[in-house]
Structures are given as structure tokens and as C-alpha cells.
Amino acid sequence: MSDSSRDTAEGAGWGSAQLGEYRRLMPSKVEKISWLNPKTLWAARNGVVASWFGDPTGGTRSRWVAQRAAAGAPADKVIRREDPDQFSFMVIGDTGEGDDPQYAVVPGFLKISQNTRFAVVASDVIYPVGSADDYGTKFFRPYQDYPAPIYAIPGNHDWYEDLGAFMRVFCDDAPPLDPEPAPRPLTRAWLRSLLWHRPRAEDGQHLDEARRLRAAPAQQTAQPGPYWAVDAGPLRIIGIDTGLLGTIDAEQGAWLREVSQGPRPKILITGSPLYVDGEHHPCAIEGGGTVDDIVRAPEHHYVAAIGGDIHNYQRYPVDVDGRTLQYVVSGGGGAFMHATHTIPHISIANVTEKDFRCYPLRGDSLAFYSRLYGRRLHLRRFFTLTEAEATAVIAERLGIPPTRLPGEPARVTFRTRLVASLLGAGGRPDRTSRFRLPVRKIYTQLFSPSSATYSPPFFKCFLRLDVTPEAVRLRCFAATGNLAQEIDPPVEDEVTIPLPRS
């Protein structure tokens, strides 16, 4: 087994001179998304518009679901597969930027996914706005050699064009929705309609051609809607659609309560993680209650909740009345990397730093961003931290031992502390500062989303879950873009989750 980032700097992808072979999979011309481009931000405006003038996602989703039901989709939205009691499946989140970081995941994903029965994309299949004509290079081409079906739940970016392309690809080429009646003038809905981004009239002209890349009969499936359940072997996997703003409507909430009944062990897959960045986000349900209330209820027999949306890996083993529920973030499947060095000292729901896992390691995240912004600001000599310096300053700030000991410990200097502060690295748990929290929030909300990069290490990841009647073995594999990790993807985290007896 190859070294991981917890073992050596080389295992993390630092210092490698051998680029992986993923670029041979890419199209000759790649459009690189810049989240600082005003045109991109304007196209992706619907989330902001919904937060100002009301979120129409619930009503639109309900119409999509009704349309699929009229077309013959099962009323309970359960896909009943014929998998054996022992089987494996993949989870990959936030994939579709269509550039180097996405394609760098593919060779390792194909290697590790051998003999798996299906895969699930957890949130944001396509960036920036879920357009149908982006599916060719951002979905069908990269995963053309994965031989099994791929299910998906939409993320907020898939909703930026009212989910039309997602429904066409994953829900049996669903026809467009009929337009809603025009809202009354001078209402919030009317103002929203004036600003709302809609797909181009010609969008989707190349979709039929793109589908040919995944046209084998074994690759085909049709989802009953944007949210669904899959019965596979001894397990029920439930995917929910959290729309534009990370909530679910009352209709979907009622379905979730119903489909969560029964003794079969369950795993939730959601576009909005329930634990992330050291915080609890239980995900509100319209009309009352939360998704996490349903997950925690002992009669529902959930063992894990996996969320996308955040572009890294995190795991929180939370004790709930004597049971351990694994709350996982897995959104590192191809989009720009969200920093982990901004995650504060972990102490939540009895989960401590000793229990918490993340990838990339916080020191690697800080080193990555110091190099990125050193290059962008033309201040490389000042900004750039070695991975050893970044590891040392993170250990000092969080009051924890270094996760990886890269030879002789680096000395923490005024410069390394200053760079760590400027890049939003979390402070020590025994020191409070009115300055530290605003810096972290400004960094994570403003600077991180613009931080695409096109040279390894990329710090991408994906999951393989191996199921038996007794347990689920969950492993997080790394993809750096370097040849060494492409040939033998390292395991960055592993946990065995016992299944309750039915």
C-alpha cells in the first residue's frame, strides 16, 4: 500500500516531478472556470436572488416530481436493485468543473472502483450553472469507462437553471416543465423573476451526442426524481435534494420520514453536510423539524450521513445515545479545493481532534494556499510556506501534535504565523480573539472560492464503500494529479461501520 499524506510529504503529493497521465483523457480545449470572473458570478446568481426574494426551489421540485410520477416513476421513489448481500459502491462529490482537478480523479477512481455495482455523485454534478451542454466534457466523457450505473443528487449549482439538465440526464430525459403563471407585479416573486437566470433556448443541442459516451446497457438507469432511495443488498441508501439554499421542502420531508422507516440499515447522502468545519448544520425541513432529527432517531437505523458541497473530506464520529453515527463530508471529486486549515480546533458533539479526520491535512492545505496566493500576489518569497513550516504552525495554533512528522520539525517564526493568520488558519482553542473569527469567515467565504489551481497536488478524493450484512467499510482515497498516487491511490481515512441487525 502506498504512503498517504499522514505518512510522508511525498505521499501527500509534494515534490513529485511525474505528472499523472490523466490529461490524455481530457478534451484538447478546456474552459477553465474562474470564480472571480464577473460573467461567471452573474450566471450563478440564483442562490443570492433566492435568498433575497424567496426560494422557489420547493415548488419547482414538486412539479418535477409530479411529472416523473405521471410518467410512471415509482410512487415511493425507491430503486430496488438485485445486489448480493456483499457488494461495493462508490461516492464522489462536487465533480463537474471539467478541468485538470476533475480529470485527475478519474484514473484512481476507475482503478479503485473495479467490481463496484454503482456510483453516486453527491452534489454539484456540473459547474457553474448545470447547463445541459456542459455534461459532455464534465460528466459523460470523464466517467465513460465506469461500467456501472451512476446515480446523483443535485447540488445548488445544478439548480441554477431550475434543474432542467439534471432531470434530462438522470431522470429518463424528462421533458421541460411548463412555465409557471406570471407573478403579480411589484411582488417579491415578480422581482425574483426579473433577475432569475434561465437556460439558453439552444442549451442541450449536443446532449444526445454526449450520451453515446455512456451508452452501454449496464451503464443505464433512470432515477424517479431528484431525490430517491436505493435498496441494495442489506442497505438502503437515501439521497435528498437540498436545492439552492440547503433546506428541503415539506413534501420531500414527509417522504424522507416515510422512507426512513423500517429496520433496514440506512446511509443518507445529501448536498448539505450535517457536520462540517466544526459546526452542526442539521438541515431544516419546511414546516418543522430537521433532517438530522430523522437521522438520529434510533428507529430509523441510520449508520452514516455523507454530504457534498464542501470540496474536501471530513469525518465526525458522533455518539448518539450510545450509537456512533459517522457524519462525512466528501465533496473533493473535482472542483476547486475548499481549505481545511481554516477548520478550528474540533470540539463538538463529543468529537475531539483525536476523533476528527480531514483531507487534505490542515498543514497541507495551508501550504497549498500559501503557494497559490504567493504566486497570485507576486509575493512568493514572503507568502510561500514549505509543507513542514505549515504543519508546524498549524500544530502550534491548534495545540495538537503534528499529524505528520516531516523529518526535523520546522521552526515557527513571525513570518509563518503572519502568513497563517492572513490565510485564515484557525487559532488555538485556549485563545479567543475578536480578530481571528472575522478573518476566517472573510477568507473562507471570499477568497477560497476563487482558488482554482491547475498544477498538482490537487488534494482530490473519493469514497469506496464495501458492504456486508455485518458492516460497511468506508475508505477515502486520494487523487493528487501525480503519477505515484494515480498508479496506487493512497487511503487517507478508513472506518468500519457496524450494521444493526434487521
Secondary structure, 3 states (H helix, E strand, C coil): CCCCCCCCCCCCCCCCCCECCHHHHCCCCCCCCCCCCHHHHHHCCHHHHHHHHCCCHHHHHHHHHHHHHHCCCCCCCEEECCCCCCEEEEEECCCECCCHHHHHHHHHHHHHCCCCCEEEEECCCECCCCCHHHHHHHHHCCCCCCCCCEEEECCCHHHHHCCHHHHHHHCCCCCCCCCCCCCCCCCHHHHHHHHCCCCCCCCCCCHHHHHHHHCCHHHCCCCCCCCEEEEECCEEEEEECCCCCCCECHHHHHHHHHHCCCCCCEEEEECCCCEECCEECCCEECCCCEHHHHHHCHHHCEEEEEECCCCCEEEEEEEECCEEEEEEEECCCCCCCCCCCCCCCCEECCEECCCCEEECCHHHHHHHHHHHHHHHCCCHHHHCCCHHHHHHHHHHHHCCCCCCCCCCCCCCCHHHHHHHHHCCCCCCCCCCCCCHHHHHHHHHHHHHHHCCCCCCCCCEEEEEEEECCCEEEEEEEEECCEHHHHHCCCEEEEEEEECCCC
